[in-house]
Amino acid sequence: MNIREIKGLAAEFTADELEDCIQQEVKEGANFCLNEGSTARIINALAGAETLRQLMNDGMSEREALRELARRIRQVQGNSTHGADSG
């Protein structure tokens, strides 16, 4: 995850625009927000930026929002790791 890229996207686009870009990327393989990299990398960056933007819209500072985003990512990664081991 490229924090600089996510911060830049969150600064440039609204949460709704980022969601539109995610949907475009999934449906068409291209979007108007970010064009470099694999679809998986693009969607990850857009989703991170959308979450960051939403958190800041809800009143968090950029620093607080980045910490919360990182916490959520660690939580998901931890859950997916445990799920893979339990099968």
N, C-alpha and C positions, 0 to 999 in steps of 0.2 A: 504494500500500500504506500503510495507516494503522498505524504501529507501536504507537501507544497501544491501538488496538483489538485487535491481535494479542497484545500483552502481557496485556491484560485477559482475553481468551479463554483464553490459555495458563494463566493463574493460576486461572481459575474452573473449567475442565474438564480431565479427564484426556485423554491421547492417544487412548484408546479411545472416549471420549465424542465427541471432535472428529471421529474417523473415522466414527462413527455419524451425526453431523450431516452430514458430507459426503455419505454414502450416501443419507441421507434427502432432502437437497436435490436430488441428482441424480434420484432416483426419483420424489419427490413435489412438488418445487418449494418445499418448506418444511422447516424443521428446528427443533429446540428450543434451539439455541445462539445463532443469529443470524438475524434476520428482515428487516433493513433493507438494501435495495439489490437490484441485479440478481443473478441466479443466479451469473453469472461473478464478480462482486465478492465475493459471499458465499463461494463456493468458494475463491477466492484467499485470503481472510482466514482461513477455517477451516484450509486447508492450511498456511498460514504458522504459525498457532497450534499446529497439530499437530506440525509440525517443531520449533518452538521448545520445546514441552513435552517431546518425545522427547529433544532435545539436553540439556535441563536434567535429565531423568531419568537420562541417561547420565553426569552429573557436571559438566557445564559450568555456569558461572555464567550468569545471565541476559544479562549483557553479552557474554560469549563466544558464547553461543548466538545472540544477535542478529547478531553479526558473521558467524558461520557461515551463518546464514540469508541474509543479504545477499550473501555470497560465492556461495552456491548460486544465488540468483536472478540475479545478474549472469552467472554461467556459463551458465545456461539461456537467458537473453536473448541472450547472445553467440552461442550455438550456433544459436538459431532465426534470428538475423539472418544468419549466414553461410549457413545452409541455404536461405534465401529468395533470396540472391544467386547461389547456384551453380546454380539451376534453369535 
